[in-house]
Structures are given as structure tokens and as C-alpha cells.
């Protein structure tokens, strides 16, 4: 603007006074137009900035997924000679690259015992027999480097009776203090316990649920409990001990009509199958001890395999693990 005024001023000497005044008037008007227009220009720029819409970026969640994989041959024998290149992992049909692999039969185990201490466990000496079996497990089955914790549930509460420790004495003292009482909130216990079990220090982890399968006090349904439990990378091993078969007993303790022996077995089996564990349905102390030995044996033969998953949503992801090496049966969690 100053350059324009200076240039026009030099030329004013060449014209008359009237023309000179006219030029001044024109200059004044130009100046006012520029002064008045400047805020409008800035305001227009601000408005443009305010209404500009950036293209939303996709939110991608990166997950490190860990799988405990059990491999057996056609005769039911554990297979221990596989390497990472012998496994193929699919997530929702998409092949994944294995980023972690471990197979150490001497690796220590972190076992979380989830024990039903509700009133129905007092029937048929169930609670005392389970207590005896767990004592033998702590003293003779678990290795000195294994750690064990005890969670108990009854009357809608899950209590940490003994935290994870290699010192089995703490577990045994807590076990001896327990008594069977109250109602059974089985589904609620299954929903919250894996979140505790996964915090254990060892890479090999498992949750051992011991119950008679009766359910009469949960806020969550079996489906809701499973939905929560399978989000956690801990296999659930289930021991359904002396599941009531007499309708008279079921009628006194069950909450819904679906509480039948067949329905109980189906629910407990689903908890184990979906998380990569195994279910045992037993009726004697000898069977109970045999199943505990088998669970410990299976854990020592498991492969720990990891991969990275990139997700844009929270939808359920189905997992499939295969091997081209032979006619083997592989068991792991079904998804997350």
C-alpha cells in the first residue's frame, strides 16, 4: 500500500489541483477498502480452518498372542520332536508368522486351583476327597520349581486363599482351613479367575477347576463367563467330580431347568474346549488322582507358540493350528 501511495504521489505534480484532490480521495477509498477487507479475509481463513474435516485414521490394536499347544499322535502319545517350522497358525483364515516358540519339558508350571467350596460339595464326601487329592498333588505331583495358588468360591465370592508360590506349605495350610458352605456361583468364578491365573510368573500356566458342576448363585450366564474367560491366555482344565445324577439332589440345589447331568457336562466341557484345556468327569478318588497326574504330564509336553495380530475391531478371532508333519491331533484355544 505504501509503495502504491509513493508512486502515485510522484505523479501528482503532473496534474492539476482538482485532479490532485480526486487522486487523494481515490487513495483514501482504496486504503479504507483494504482496512475493512482484512478482517473478513482472516475470518474467512479461520472459518475454512474450522470446517476442514480430516480423514479419520484407522485404529489398529497390536496383540502378542500366545498359545499353549498339545500335540498327540493317532495312538494318544505326546509328540515332542516338532520345531517352529512344523506349525502353521491361522487367525480367521489368515496365515500368521510365528514370532515365538518354546518347548521345554522341564519348564516350571504356574497352576491356579479354583476349588468349589459350596454346600453341595459336602455331599458324598466330595469336598474331603478333593482336599486329599490336592494335598497329594502339592506334595508329590508338582515339582519344587512349580508354583501353585488356591482360589475358592462360594456364595457369589471368589477368594484368594493362597497366592502363587513355590512354597507348597502355604497352599496346604490354606487348603486345610476351607469348609464347604453356601451357594455356588460357578459362572462368576470362571469369569474372573483366568485374569488372576494369567498374572503368574511362569510361561506355562493353567487353571484347574474342581467342582460338582451345580450352579445356583451367579450373575453371569455360562456363555458370558466363557466370553470373558477365552480372552485370557490360560487353558482351563476341568474336573467335574461326582456330578449329581439324582433329580432329588438336583432339585434342591439347581437354579434353572437346564441344570441336568447332561447340561452340566456340556457346560464344563465347553469351558475346557474353548480355552485349550481338557475336561474330566470322575466319580472316585483313584480317578481324581489319575487326572491330576495327567494334567501335570500334559503341561510338561506342551508347546508355547506366539504370533502377532493386528486388529481394527474387537470381534472374536478364530484360531486354527495345524502341522503337515503327520497325522497328529493338536489342541489349543479356539480363539480370542
C-alpha positions in Angstrom: 0.0 0.0 0.0 2.9 2.4 0.9 4.5 1.7 -2.5 1.3 2.5 -4.3 0.9 5.8 -2.4 4.5 6.8 -3.0 4.3 6.1 -6.7 1.1 8.0 -7.2 2.4 10.9 -5.1 5.3 11.3 -7.6 2.8 11.6 -10.4 0.6 14.3 -8.7 2.9 17.1 -9.8 2.0 16.4 -13.3 -1.8 17.0 -12.8 -4.0 19.8 -11.6 -5.3 20.5 -8.0 -8.7 19.2 -8.8 -7.2 16.0 -10.2 -4.9 16.0 -7.2 -7.8 16.0 -4.8 -9.5 13.4 -6.8 -6.5 11.2 -6.5 -6.3 11.7 -2.8 -9.9 10.7 -2.5 -9.3 7.6 -4.5 -6.2 6.7 -2.4 -8.3 7.2 0.8 -11.0 4.9 -0.5 -8.5 2.2 -1.5 -7.0 2.4 1.9 -10.3 2.0 3.7 -11.3 -0.9 1.5 -8.1 -2.7 2.4 -8.5 -2.0 6.1 -12.1 -3.1 6.2 -11.5 -6.2 4.0 -8.5 -7.5 6.0 -10.6 -8.9 9.0 -13.0 -10.5 6.5 -10.1 -12.3 4.8 -8.7 -13.5 8.1 -12.1 -14.5 9.3 -12.7 -16.4 6.1 -9.5 -18.2 6.6 -10.4 -19.2 10.1 -13.8 -20.4 9.1 -12.1 -22.5 6.4 -9.8 -24.0 9.0 -12.7 -24.7 11.4 -14.8 -26.6 8.9 -11.9 -28.6 7.4 -12.5 -32.3 8.1 -9.5 -34.6 8.5 -9.9 -38.1 7.2 -10.1 -40.4 10.2 -7.2 -42.7 10.8 -7.9 -46.4 11.4 -7.3 -47.6 15.0 -5.1 -50.7 14.9 -4.5 -52.8 18.0 -1.4 -54.9 18.1 -1.7 -58.1 20.1 1.0 -60.6 21.0 -1.0 -63.8 21.1 0.4 -66.8 23.0 -0.8 -70.4 22.5 -0.3 -73.5 24.6 -0.4 -76.3 22.1 -0.8 -80.0 22.9 0.2 -82.5 20.1 -0.6 -86.2 20.2 -0.3 -89.0 17.6 -3.0 -91.3 16.5 -2.3 -93.6 19.5 -2.6 -90.8 22.0 1.1 -90.4 22.7 2.6 -87.0 23.1 4.7 -85.7 20.3 7.9 -83.8 21.3 10.1 -83.6 18.3 8.4 -80.7 16.4 10.0 -77.3 15.6 8.5 -73.9 14.9 8.7 -74.6 11.2 6.4 -77.6 11.7 3.4 -75.5 12.8 1.0 -73.3 10.8 -1.2 -70.8 12.5 -4.3 -69.3 11.0 -6.4 -66.4 12.5 -9.7 -66.0 10.9 -8.3 -67.9 7.9 -5.3 -65.7 7.5 -1.9 -67.3 7.9 0.3 -65.8 10.7 4.0 -65.7 11.1 5.3 -67.4 14.2 7.3 -65.0 16.3 7.9 -67.1 19.4 8.5 -70.8 20.0 9.3 -72.7 23.2 9.2 -76.4 24.1 10.9 -77.2 27.3 9.6 -80.3 29.2 11.4 -79.2 32.3 10.0 -75.6 32.3 8.1 -74.8 35.6 4.4 -74.6 35.8 2.2 -72.0 37.4 -1.0 -73.8 38.5 -4.0 -71.9 39.8 -6.5 -74.2 41.5 -10.1 -73.0 41.5 -11.9 -75.1 44.1 -15.7 -75.2 44.6 -16.3 -75.0 48.4 -20.1 -74.6 48.2 -22.5 -76.6 50.2 -23.3 -79.2 47.6 -19.6 -80.3 47.7 -20.2 -81.6 51.2 -22.4 -84.3 49.8 -21.0 -87.8 49.1 -17.7 -86.8 50.8 -16.7 -84.8 47.6 -15.0 -81.9 49.4 -12.8 -84.1 51.6 -11.8 -86.3 48.7 -10.9 -83.3 46.6 -8.9 -81.9 49.5 -6.9 -85.1 49.9 -6.2 -85.3 46.2 -5.0 -81.7 46.1 -2.7 -82.4 49.1 -1.1 -85.3 47.2 -0.8 -83.0 44.1 1.1 -80.4 46.1 3.4 -82.9 47.9 4.1 -85.4 45.2 2.9 -84.3 41.7 4.2 -80.8 41.4 7.9 -80.2 41.1 9.8 -78.0 43.5 10.1 -75.3 40.8 6.3 -75.3 40.1 4.2 -72.7 41.8 0.6 -73.1 42.9 -2.2 -70.9 44.1 -5.6 -71.6 45.6 -8.8 -69.8 44.8 -12.0 -70.8 46.4 -15.6 -69.9 45.5 -19.0 -70.0 47.3 -21.9 -67.6 47.9 -21.0 -65.4 45.0 -17.4 -64.7 46.1 -14.0 -65.8 44.8 -11.3 -65.6 47.4 -7.6 -65.9 47.0 -6.9 -68.4 49.8 -3.2 -68.8 48.8 -1.2 -66.7 46.3 1.2 -68.2 43.7 4.2 -69.6 45.4 6.8 -72.4 45.0 6.4 -73.0 48.8 3.6 -75.6 48.8 3.2 -75.2 52.6 1.2 -72.0 52.1 -1.1 -73.8 49.8 -1.6 -76.8 52.2 -2.3 -74.6 55.2 -5.0 -72.6 53.3 -6.5 -75.9 51.9 -6.9 -77.3 55.4 -8.8 -74.2 56.6 -11.5 -74.5 54.0 -15.0 -75.8 54.6 -18.0 -76.5 52.3 -20.8 -73.9 52.7 -23.3 -71.8 50.9 -24.4 -71.5 47.3 -22.5 -72.0 44.1 -21.6 -69.1 41.7 -19.7 -71.2 39.2 -20.1 -69.0 36.2 -18.9 -65.9 38.1 -15.9 -67.8 39.3 -15.0 -68.9 35.8 -15.3 -65.4 34.5 -12.9 -63.8 37.0 -10.3 -66.5 37.8 -8.4 -66.6 34.5 -7.5 -62.9 35.0 -5.7 -63.9 38.2 -4.1 -67.0 36.8 -2.5 -65.2 33.8 -0.5 -62.9 36.2 1.5 -65.9 37.4 5.3 -65.6 36.7 5.9 -68.8 34.7 5.3 -69.1 31.0 3.4 -72.3 31.4 0.2 -71.5 33.1 -3.0 -73.4 33.8 -6.3 -73.1 35.7 -7.6 -76.2 37.4 -11.3 -76.0 38.2 -12.7 -78.7 40.6 -16.5 -78.7 41.0 -19.6 -80.8 41.0 -21.0 -78.5 38.3 -24.0 -77.2 40.2 -24.8 -73.5 39.6 -27.3 -71.5 41.6 -25.9 -68.1 42.5 -24.1 -66.5 39.5 -24.9 -63.1 38.0 -23.3 -64.2 34.7 -24.6 -66.9 32.4 -22.3 -69.7 31.2 -22.0 -68.0 27.8 -21.0 -64.7 29.4 -18.4 -66.4 31.6 -16.9 -68.2 28.6 -16.8 -65.0 26.6 -14.7 -63.4 29.3 -12.5 -66.5 30.1 -11.4 -67.1 26.5 -10.0 -63.6 26.2 -7.3 -64.7 28.6 -4.4 -66.9 27.5 -4.8 -69.6 30.2 -6.1 -73.1 29.5 -8.8 -74.3 31.8 -8.7 -77.9 33.0 -12.0 -79.0 34.5 -12.6 -81.8 36.9 -16.3 -82.5 37.2 -16.4 -84.6 40.4 -19.4 -86.7 41.3 -21.9 -84.6 39.3 -25.3 -85.2 40.8 -27.5 -87.6 38.8 -30.4 -87.9 41.2 -33.2 -85.4 40.4 -33.9 -85.2 44.1 -30.5 -83.7 44.7 -30.5 -81.5 41.6 -33.9 -80.1 42.6 -32.6 -78.9 46.0 -29.6 -77.2 44.6 -30.1 -76.2 40.9 -31.2 -72.7 39.8 -32.7 -73.4 36.4 -34.2 -76.3 34.4 -31.1 -76.6 32.3 -29.2 -77.9 35.4 -29.4 -81.6 34.3 -26.4 -84.0 34.4 -26.1 -83.7 30.6 -26.3 -79.9 30.7 -23.7 -79.7 33.5 -21.3 -81.9 31.5 -21.9 -79.8 28.3 -21.1 -76.5 30.1 -18.0 -77.8 31.8 -16.7 -79.4 28.6 -17.2 -76.1 26.8 -15.1 -74.2 29.4 -12.2 -76.6 28.8 -12.5 -77.0 25.0 -12.7 -73.2 24.2 -9.6 -72.4 26.2 -7.4 -75.3 25.1 -7.7 -77.3 28.3 -9.4 -80.7 28.9 -12.4 -81.9 30.9 -12.5 -85.0 33.2 -15.8 -86.3 34.7 -15.0 -88.6 37.6 -16.6 -90.5 40.4 -13.8 -91.9 42.5 -10.7 -90.8 44.4 -8.5 -93.0 42.2 -9.8 -91.3 39.0 -9.3 -87.9 40.6 -5.6 -88.6 41.3 -5.1 -90.0 37.9 -6.5 -86.9 36.2 -4.2 -84.6 38.3 -1.2 -86.6 37.2 -2.3 -86.5 33.6 -2.8 -82.7 33.7 0.7 -82.2 35.0 2.1 -84.6 32.4 0.3 -82.8 29.6 1.6 -79.4 30.7 5.2 -80.7 30.5 4.7 -81.7 26.9 3.1 -78.5 25.7 4.5 -76.2 23.0 4.3 -72.5 23.7 3.9 -70.6 20.4 3.4 -66.9 19.8 2.4 -64.6 16.9 1.4 -61.0 16.4 -2.1 -60.0 15.5 -3.2 -56.6 14.1 -6.8 -55.8 14.8 -9.1 -53.0 13.8 -12.0 -54.1 16.0 -12.9 -56.3 19.0 -14.7 -59.0 17.1 -14.0 -62.7 18.0 -11.0 -64.1 16.2 -10.9 -67.9 15.5 -7.6 -69.7 15.8 -6.5 -72.8 14.0 -3.1 -74.5 14.5 -2.1 -77.3 12.1 1.1 -79.3 11.2 2.0 -81.0 7.9 4.3 -83.4 9.7 1.9 -86.3 10.3 -1.5 -87.5 11.4 -1.3 -85.6 14.6 -4.1 -84.2 16.8 -3.5 -80.7 18.0 -5.4 -78.9 20.8 -5.2 -75.3 21.7 -7.5 -72.4 22.5 -10.2 -71.9 19.8 -9.9 -68.1 19.6 -10.0 -64.9 21.5 
